[in-house]
């Protein structure tokens, strides 16, 4: 595979390094044309960021761009663009629907007045009770242990407490002696509130100050020592600190409400009809008919729905449900709505579609080449595999 891709690069580039600038804006020369700096920059905006160094990343991006362009041109020459028309159309619709959702999210941004009103109406939600940052040292006792055994563990825990009072490090002793799950963290247990701990622990905790070691706390499971690192007093979270969380929550609520209302409006306007009892191999036959605008009828075919199902691993049924057909229709209606709002003519959307198409065509060529080079599995190989893994094919009695 690697050798084949290297061959592709060699085949599509001219003699010498393709990465030598030939003019002010040209960064590569291939047999099919030139690659400009602006084209490379656009490509880099529409692919995942590289973790390599800046120069290595630039060379890697340029190499991938050259390969993508060459493979996409090969795909078009081999007629793959027509074969993949449903897949390409689906990806464009997904991209358009995503752009529409971002636009609606921008519309759903709450105002400062709404944020403050929410904060004032739910003042109690932003009250923080007193909290203690603690470390634990725990000695476990079985619930059915004898009195003598409980006394032995109690004395052991008391001795550990005295060692800490005499100057030994709490975290070190917790790592060596604690039976708690947090012993590997030196007993670190995070923040605690009175409402979240057992009553016997709360009684001790309430009197514990920063830098203090607790008395021995007996619980049904054993004996506990607490060390308090700091105490955060109860406070009312100020609006400035709560604003971000409120903003995020209100934005999400408004977005979902607007998105749901738009879906209902689009479906009502489309007046769709679904065919859910037709044969699975009906190809270009329509499975959905709808009216995108007055006096105009449109369809979504079985082949288009199959392309959508292939992209959704959980949608493997031979015939999708009416609910699934509705979701497929909504995708197309959302994409059309994005176009109606002028969202698809924006330069970054056009560039996204262009590189999405090139990537899909390039991947299709790679898949075809790899598939053509794979040898078919023989009956003897199947029999050999079965013989080696016979046990895994035997169902339990």
KACOR-V345174 format. One record per residue. N is the residue number from 1. RES is the residue in three letters. PSI is psi as a letter, one per 30 degrees, with the letter a starting at -180 (NA if undefined). Layout:
N	RES	PSI
N	RES	PSI
//
This chain:
1	UNK	e
2	UNK	e
3	UNK	e
4	UNK	e
5	UNK	e
6	UNK	e
7	UNK	e
8	UNK	e
9	UNK	e
10	UNK	e
11	UNK	e
12	UNK	f
13	UNK	l
14	UNK	l
15	UNK	k
16	UNK	a
17	UNK	k
18	UNK	f
19	UNK	g
20	UNK	k
21	UNK	k
22	UNK	f
23	UNK	a
24	UNK	e
25	UNK	g
26	UNK	k
27	UNK	f
28	UNK	k
29	UNK	k
30	UNK	l
31	UNK	f
32	UNK	g
33	UNK	a
34	UNK	l
35	UNK	k
36	UNK	l
37	UNK	e
38	UNK	e
39	UNK	e
40	UNK	e
41	UNK	e
42	UNK	e
43	UNK	e
44	UNK	f
45	UNK	f
46	UNK	g
47	UNK	l
48	UNK	k
49	UNK	k
50	UNK	k
51	UNK	g
52	UNK	l
53	UNK	l
54	UNK	e
55	UNK	e
56	UNK	e
57	UNK	e
58	UNK	e
59	UNK	e
60	UNK	e
61	UNK	e
62	UNK	e
63	UNK	e
64	UNK	e
65	UNK	e
66	UNK	e
67	UNK	e
68	UNK	e
69	UNK	e
70	UNK	e
71	UNK	e
72	UNK	e
73	UNK	e
74	UNK	e
75	UNK	e
76	UNK	e
77	UNK	e
78	UNK	g
79	UNK	g
80	UNK	f
81	UNK	e
82	UNK	e
83	UNK	e
84	UNK	g
85	UNK	e
86	UNK	e
87	UNK	e
88	UNK	e
89	UNK	e
90	UNK	e
91	UNK	e
92	UNK	e
93	UNK	e
94	UNK	e
95	UNK	e
96	UNK	e
97	UNK	e
98	UNK	e
99	UNK	e
100	UNK	e
101	UNK	e
102	UNK	e
103	UNK	e
104	UNK	e
105	UNK	e
106	UNK	e
107	UNK	f
108	UNK	g
109	UNK	k
110	UNK	l
111	UNK	l
112	UNK	e
113	UNK	e
114	UNK	e
115	UNK	e
116	UNK	e
117	UNK	e
118	UNK	e
119	UNK	e
120	UNK	e
121	UNK	f
122	UNK	h
123	UNK	e
124	UNK	f
125	UNK	f
126	UNK	g
127	UNK	k
128	UNK	j
129	UNK	l
130	UNK	k
131	UNK	k
132	UNK	k
133	UNK	j
134	UNK	l
135	UNK	k
136	UNK	k
137	UNK	j
138	UNK	k
139	UNK	j
140	UNK	k
141	UNK	k
142	UNK	k
143	UNK	f
144	UNK	g
145	UNK	l
146	UNK	l
147	UNK	e
148	UNK	e
149	UNK	e
150	UNK	e
151	UNK	e
152	UNK	e
153	UNK	e
154	UNK	e
155	UNK	e
156	UNK	e
157	UNK	e
158	UNK	e
159	UNK	e
160	UNK	e
161	UNK	e
162	UNK	e
163	UNK	e
164	UNK	e
165	UNK	f
166	UNK	f
167	UNK	f
168	UNK	l
169	UNK	k
170	UNK	e
171	UNK	e
172	UNK	e
173	UNK	e
174	UNK	e
175	UNK	e
176	UNK	e
177	UNK	f
178	UNK	k
179	UNK	g
180	UNK	l
181	UNK	f
182	UNK	g
183	UNK	e
184	UNK	f
185	UNK	g
186	UNK	g
187	UNK	g
188	UNK	k
189	UNK	g
190	UNK	a
191	UNK	k
192	UNK	k
193	UNK	l
194	UNK	e
195	UNK	f
196	UNK	g
197	UNK	l
198	UNK	l
199	UNK	e
200	UNK	f
201	UNK	e
202	UNK	e
203	UNK	e
204	UNK	e
205	UNK	e
206	UNK	f
207	UNK	g
208	UNK	k
209	UNK	l
210	UNK	k
211	UNK	g
212	UNK	l
213	UNK	k
214	UNK	l
215	UNK	l
216	UNK	k
217	UNK	k
218	UNK	k
219	UNK	l
220	UNK	f
221	UNK	f
222	UNK	b
223	UNK	k
224	UNK	k
225	UNK	k
226	UNK	k
227	UNK	k
228	UNK	k
229	UNK	e
230	UNK	l
231	UNK	k
232	UNK	j
233	UNK	l
234	UNK	k
235	UNK	l
236	UNK	j
237	UNK	k
238	UNK	l
239	UNK	e
240	UNK	e
241	UNK	e
242	UNK	f
243	UNK	e
244	UNK	e
245	UNK	e
246	UNK	e
247	UNK	e
248	UNK	e
249	UNK	e
250	UNK	e
251	UNK	e
252	UNK	e
253	UNK	e
254	UNK	e
255	UNK	e
256	UNK	e
257	UNK	e
258	UNK	e
259	UNK	e
260	UNK	e
261	UNK	e
262	UNK	e
263	UNK	e
264	UNK	e
265	UNK	e
266	UNK	e
267	UNK	e
268	UNK	e
269	UNK	e
270	UNK	f
271	UNK	i
272	UNK	l
273	UNK	k
274	UNK	k
275	UNK	j
276	UNK	g
277	UNK	g
278	UNK	l
279	UNK	l
280	UNK	f
281	UNK	h
282	UNK	g
283	UNK	c
284	UNK	g
285	UNK	k
286	UNK	k
287	UNK	f
288	UNK	k
289	UNK	k
290	UNK	l
291	UNK	j
292	UNK	f
293	UNK	l
294	UNK	k
295	UNK	g
296	UNK	k
297	UNK	k
298	UNK	l
299	UNK	l
300	UNK	k
301	UNK	l
302	UNK	e
303	UNK	e
304	UNK	e
305	UNK	e
306	UNK	e
307	UNK	e
308	UNK	e
309	UNK	e
310	UNK	f
311	UNK	f
312	UNK	j
313	UNK	f
314	UNK	f
315	UNK	i
316	UNK	f
317	UNK	k
318	UNK	e
319	UNK	j
320	UNK	l
321	UNK	l
322	UNK	e
323	UNK	e
324	UNK	e
325	UNK	e
326	UNK	e
327	UNK	e
328	UNK	e
329	UNK	e
330	UNK	e
331	UNK	e
332	UNK	e
333	UNK	e
334	UNK	e
335	UNK	e
336	UNK	e
337	UNK	e
338	UNK	e
339	UNK	e
340	UNK	e
341	UNK	g
342	UNK	g
343	UNK	f
344	UNK	f
345	UNK	f
346	UNK	k
347	UNK	e
348	UNK	f
349	UNK	e
350	UNK	e
351	UNK	e
352	UNK	e
353	UNK	e
354	UNK	e
355	UNK	f
356	UNK	e
357	UNK	e
358	UNK	e
359	UNK	e
360	UNK	e
361	UNK	e
362	UNK	e
363	UNK	e
364	UNK	e
365	UNK	e
366	UNK	e
367	UNK	e
368	UNK	e
369	UNK	e
370	UNK	e
371	UNK	e
372	UNK	f
373	UNK	f
374	UNK	k
375	UNK	k
376	UNK	k
377	UNK	k
378	UNK	l
379	UNK	e
380	UNK	e
381	UNK	e
382	UNK	e
383	UNK	e
384	UNK	e
385	UNK	e
386	UNK	e
387	UNK	e
388	UNK	f
389	UNK	h
390	UNK	e
391	UNK	e
392	UNK	f
393	UNK	g
394	UNK	k
395	UNK	k
396	UNK	k
397	UNK	NA
//
